Amino acid sequence: MERLYILAPAFLGIAFLLVMFGIYSLLCLMGRTPQVAGVDRRKFTEILGPFIVRFMLWLIRPVERLFAATGVSPNLITFLSLGLCAGSGLAIADGLLATGAWLYALAGVTDILDGRLARATGRQSKAGAFLDSVSDRWGELFVFAGCAWYLRDTGWLLAVMLGIAGSMMVSYTRARGEGLGLELDGGMMQRAERVIVVAIGSMVGAWFAAEPGQFGYAAAALGTALVLCGGLASFTALGRWIDGYRQLAAREEAAALVEVKDRRPDPRELPPAAVSAPNPMRISGEHTA
């Protein structure tokens, strides 16, 4: 009974998502697929394809329109997302896994909203993008720190380290690539996917933690989610690393070929003697013949 009490908000949320997903799927089957801006700006993964991404953006569109109508600053939404991540980390550290999962899920939604709100209201800027990107990294560190404290006396602490390493390298590889003029996005475990995996792991852990003496199962549930998150994130970062190296190597090779070509003398610029001088050996050969 205690489990049902703790997870009642989760069950209600899941029921709401299922109902809305059913409505969305029915609209698509009827040929009335909702048109949502911004779907084409994302490189999809094996987990979240265009169908799911469009559903998620369609679902939060009323909130986006409400914020746009009220004139809420995108930076304020960014700080709200950061605060939710901090609250999630504190909740998980204190053993309130269900609360931590919900706060992290809400942080993921607000993280989507700030960028979309900036584009919808014409407030896009490099300063805002920088603020958002750094805020996302701090937010993930807050959540992972809470997981580390919760799992501090278990072997699953290594899973937290893997999660931190994978998540940070995905973001760093993309940022380093952008600094070199590359676009390294896509992959299996991006920000949205990491939020979903960790939130689900926390929710499953909360189910076990609701009963006394089940901490080991709760830790295993959260730790398994972190292993999955960290492992797939590392795989994503590795793929971006290889892709970035190949792009840069191809670019340098092409530049080298252009440089060699530019160094070759243009026959039109050579002296007439160098262009039209007869070959002595060829003349001698013709004479002896």
Secondary structure as a PSIPRED ss2 file (coil, helix, strand):
# PSIPRED VFORMAT (PSIPRED V4.0)

   1 M C   1.000  0.000  0.000
   2 E H   0.000  1.000  0.000
   3 R H   0.000  1.000  0.000
   4 L H   0.000  1.000  0.000
   5 Y H   0.000  1.000  0.000
   6 I H   0.000  1.000  0.000
   7 L H   0.000  1.000  0.000
   8 A H   0.000  1.000  0.000
   9 P H   0.000  1.000  0.000
  10 A H   0.000  1.000  0.000
  11 F H   0.000  1.000  0.000
  12 L H   0.000  1.000  0.000
  13 G H   0.000  1.000  0.000
  14 I H   0.000  1.000  0.000
  15 A H   0.000  1.000  0.000
  16 F H   0.000  1.000  0.000
  17 L H   0.000  1.000  0.000
  18 L H   0.000  1.000  0.000
  19 V H   0.000  1.000  0.000
  20 M H   0.000  1.000  0.000
  21 F H   0.000  1.000  0.000
  22 G H   0.000  1.000  0.000
  23 I H   0.000  1.000  0.000
  24 Y H   0.000  1.000  0.000
  25 S H   0.000  1.000  0.000
  26 L H   0.000  1.000  0.000
  27 L H   0.000  1.000  0.000
  28 C H   0.000  1.000  0.000
  29 L H   0.000  1.000  0.000
  30 M C   1.000  0.000  0.000
  31 G C   1.000  0.000  0.000
  32 R C   1.000  0.000  0.000
  33 T C   1.000  0.000  0.000
  34 P C   1.000  0.000  0.000
  35 Q C   1.000  0.000  0.000
  36 V C   1.000  0.000  0.000
  37 A C   1.000  0.000  0.000
  38 G C   1.000  0.000  0.000
  39 V H   0.000  1.000  0.000
  40 D H   0.000  1.000  0.000
  41 R H   0.000  1.000  0.000
  42 R C   1.000  0.000  0.000
  43 K C   1.000  0.000  0.000
  44 F C   1.000  0.000  0.000
  45 T C   1.000  0.000  0.000
  46 E C   1.000  0.000  0.000
  47 I C   1.000  0.000  0.000
  48 L C   1.000  0.000  0.000
  49 G C   1.000  0.000  0.000
  50 P H   0.000  1.000  0.000
  51 F H   0.000  1.000  0.000
  52 I H   0.000  1.000  0.000
  53 V H   0.000  1.000  0.000
  54 R H   0.000  1.000  0.000
  55 F H   0.000  1.000  0.000
  56 M H   0.000  1.000  0.000
  57 L H   0.000  1.000  0.000
  58 W H   0.000  1.000  0.000
  59 L H   0.000  1.000  0.000
  60 I H   0.000  1.000  0.000
  61 R H   0.000  1.000  0.000
  62 P H   0.000  1.000  0.000
  63 V H   0.000  1.000  0.000
  64 E H   0.000  1.000  0.000
  65 R H   0.000  1.000  0.000
  66 L H   0.000  1.000  0.000
  67 F H   0.000  1.000  0.000
  68 A H   0.000  1.000  0.000
  69 A H   0.000  1.000  0.000
  70 T H   0.000  1.000  0.000
  71 G C   1.000  0.000  0.000
  72 V C   1.000  0.000  0.000
  73 S C   1.000  0.000  0.000
  74 P H   0.000  1.000  0.000
  75 N H   0.000  1.000  0.000
  76 L H   0.000  1.000  0.000
  77 I H   0.000  1.000  0.000
  78 T H   0.000  1.000  0.000
  79 F H   0.000  1.000  0.000
  80 L H   0.000  1.000  0.000
  81 S H   0.000  1.000  0.000
  82 L H   0.000  1.000  0.000
  83 G H   0.000  1.000  0.000
  84 L H   0.000  1.000  0.000
  85 C H   0.000  1.000  0.000
  86 A H   0.000  1.000  0.000
  87 G H   0.000  1.000  0.000
  88 S H   0.000  1.000  0.000
  89 G H   0.000  1.000  0.000
  90 L H   0.000  1.000  0.000
  91 A H   0.000  1.000  0.000
  92 I H   0.000  1.000  0.000
  93 A H   0.000  1.000  0.000
  94 D C   1.000  0.000  0.000
  95 G C   1.000  0.000  0.000
  96 L C   1.000  0.000  0.000
  97 L H   0.000  1.000  0.000
  98 A H   0.000  1.000  0.000
  99 T H   0.000  1.000  0.000
 100 G H   0.000  1.000  0.000
 101 A H   0.000  1.000  0.000
 102 W H   0.000  1.000  0.000
 103 L H   0.000  1.000  0.000
 104 Y H   0.000  1.000  0.000
 105 A H   0.000  1.000  0.000
 106 L H   0.000  1.000  0.000
 107 A H   0.000  1.000  0.000
 108 G H   0.000  1.000  0.000
 109 V H   0.000  1.000  0.000
 110 T H   0.000  1.000  0.000
 111 D H   0.000  1.000  0.000
 112 I H   0.000  1.000  0.000
 113 L H   0.000  1.000  0.000
 114 D H   0.000  1.000  0.000
 115 G H   0.000  1.000  0.000
 116 R H   0.000  1.000  0.000
 117 L H   0.000  1.000  0.000
 118 A H   0.000  1.000  0.000
 119 R H   0.000  1.000  0.000
 120 A H   0.000  1.000  0.000
 121 T C   1.000  0.000  0.000
 122 G C   1.000  0.000  0.000
 123 R C   1.000  0.000  0.000
 124 Q C   1.000  0.000  0.000
 125 S C   1.000  0.000  0.000
 126 K H   0.000  1.000  0.000
 127 A H   0.000  1.000  0.000
 128 G H   0.000  1.000  0.000
 129 A H   0.000  1.000  0.000
 130 F H   0.000  1.000  0.000
 131 L H   0.000  1.000  0.000
 132 D H   0.000  1.000  0.000
 133 S H   0.000  1.000  0.000
 134 V H   0.000  1.000  0.000
 135 S H   0.000  1.000  0.000
 136 D H   0.000  1.000  0.000
 137 R H   0.000  1.000  0.000
 138 W H   0.000  1.000  0.000
 139 G H   0.000  1.000  0.000
 140 E H   0.000  1.000  0.000
 141 L H   0.000  1.000  0.000
 142 F H   0.000  1.000  0.000
 143 V H   0.000  1.000  0.000
 144 F H   0.000  1.000  0.000
 145 A H   0.000  1.000  0.000
 146 G H   0.000  1.000  0.000
 147 C H   0.000  1.000  0.000
 148 A H   0.000  1.000  0.000
 149 W H   0.000  1.000  0.000
 150 Y H   0.000  1.000  0.000
 151 L C   1.000  0.000  0.000
 152 R C   1.000  0.000  0.000
 153 D C   1.000  0.000  0.000
 154 T C   1.000  0.000  0.000
 155 G C   1.000  0.000  0.000
 156 W C   1.000  0.000  0.000
 157 L H   0.000  1.000  0.000
 158 L H   0.000  1.000  0.000
 159 A H   0.000  1.000  0.000
 160 V H   0.000  1.000  0.000
 161 M H   0.000  1.000  0.000
 162 L H   0.000  1.000  0.000
 163 G H   0.000  1.000  0.000
 164 I H   0.000  1.000  0.000
 165 A H   0.000  1.000  0.000
 166 G H   0.000  1.000  0.000
 167 S H   0.000  1.000  0.000
 168 M H   0.000  1.000  0.000
 169 M H   0.000  1.000  0.000
 170 V H   0.000  1.000  0.000
 171 S H   0.000  1.000  0.000
 172 Y H   0.000  1.000  0.000
 173 T H   0.000  1.000  0.000
 174 R H   0.000  1.000  0.000
 175 A H   0.000  1.000  0.000
 176 R H   0.000  1.000  0.000
 177 G H   0.000  1.000  0.000
 178 E H   0.000  1.000  0.000
 179 G H   0.000  1.000  0.000
 180 L C   1.000  0.000  0.000
 181 G C   1.000  0.000  0.000
 182 L C   1.000  0.000  0.000
 183 E C   1.000  0.000  0.000
 184 L C   1.000  0.000  0.000
 185 D C   1.000  0.000  0.000
 186 G C   1.000  0.000  0.000
 187 G C   1.000  0.000  0.000
 188 M C   1.000  0.000  0.000
 189 M C   1.000  0.000  0.000
 190 Q C   1.000  0.000  0.000
 191 R H   0.000  1.000  0.000
 192 A H   0.000  1.000  0.000
 193 E H   0.000  1.000  0.000
 194 R H   0.000  1.000  0.000
 195 V H   0.000  1.000  0.000
 196 I H   0.000  1.000  0.000
 197 V H   0.000  1.000  0.000
 198 V H   0.000  1.000  0.000
 199 A H   0.000  1.000  0.000
 200 I H   0.000  1.000  0.000
 201 G H   0.000  1.000  0.000
 202 S H   0.000  1.000  0.000
 203 M H   0.000  1.000  0.000
 204 V H   0.000  1.000  0.000
 205 G H   0.000  1.000  0.000
 206 A H   0.000  1.000  0.000
 207 W H   0.000  1.000  0.000
 208 F H   0.000  1.000  0.000
 209 A H   0.000  1.000  0.000
 210 A C   1.000  0.000  0.000
 211 E C   1.000  0.000  0.000
 212 P C   1.000  0.000  0.000
 213 G C   1.000  0.000  0.000
 214 Q C   1.000  0.000  0.000
 215 F H   0.000  1.000  0.000
 216 G H   0.000  1.000  0.000
 217 Y H   0.000  1.000  0.000
 218 A H   0.000  1.000  0.000
 219 A H   0.000  1.000  0.000
 220 A H   0.000  1.000  0.000
 221 A H   0.000  1.000  0.000
 222 L H   0.000  1.000  0.000
 223 G H   0.000  1.000  0.000
 224 T H   0.000  1.000  0.000
 225 A H   0.000  1.000  0.000
 226 L H   0.000  1.000  0.000
 227 V H   0.000  1.000  0.000
 228 L H   0.000  1.000  0.000
 229 C H   0.000  1.000  0.000
 230 G H   0.000  1.000  0.000
 231 G H   0.000  1.000  0.000
 232 L H   0.000  1.000  0.000
 233 A H   0.000  1.000  0.000
 234 S H   0.000  1.000  0.000
 235 F H   0.000  1.000  0.000
 236 T H   0.000  1.000  0.000
 237 A H   0.000  1.000  0.000
 238 L H   0.000  1.000  0.000
 239 G H   0.000  1.000  0.000
 240 R H   0.000  1.000  0.000
 241 W H   0.000  1.000  0.000
 242 I H   0.000  1.000  0.000
 243 D H   0.000  1.000  0.000
 244 G H   0.000  1.000  0.000
 245 Y H   0.000  1.000  0.000
 246 R H   0.000  1.000  0.000
 247 Q H   0.000  1.000  0.000
 248 L H   0.000  1.000  0.000
 249 A H   0.000  1.000  0.000
 250 A H   0.000  1.000  0.000
 251 R H   0.000  1.000  0.000
 252 E H   0.000  1.000  0.000
 253 E H   0.000  1.000  0.000
 254 A H   0.000  1.000  0.000
 255 A H   0.000  1.000  0.000
 256 A H   0.000  1.000  0.000
 257 L H   0.000  1.000  0.000
 258 V H   0.000  1.000  0.000
 259 E H   0.000  1.000  0.000
 260 V H   0.000  1.000  0.000
 261 K H   0.000  1.000  0.000
 262 D H   0.000  1.000  0.000
 263 R H   0.000  1.000  0.000
 264 R C   1.000  0.000  0.000
 265 P C   1.000  0.000  0.000
 266 D C   1.000  0.000  0.000
 267 P H   0.000  1.000  0.000
 268 R H   0.000  1.000  0.000
 269 E H   0.000  1.000  0.000
 270 L C   1.000  0.000  0.000
 271 P C   1.000  0.000  0.000
 272 P H   0.000  1.000  0.000
 273 A H   0.000  1.000  0.000
 274 A H   0.000  1.000  0.000
 275 V H   0.000  1.000  0.000
 276 S H   0.000  1.000  0.000
 277 A C   1.000  0.000  0.000
 278 P C   1.000  0.000  0.000
 279 N C   1.000  0.000  0.000
 280 P H   0.000  1.000  0.000
 281 M H   0.000  1.000  0.000
 282 R H   0.000  1.000  0.000
 283 I H   0.000  1.000  0.000
 284 S H   0.000  1.000  0.000
 285 G H   0.000  1.000  0.000
 286 E H   0.000  1.000  0.000
 287 H H   0.000  1.000  0.000
 288 T H   0.000  1.000  0.000
 289 A C   1.000  0.000  0.000
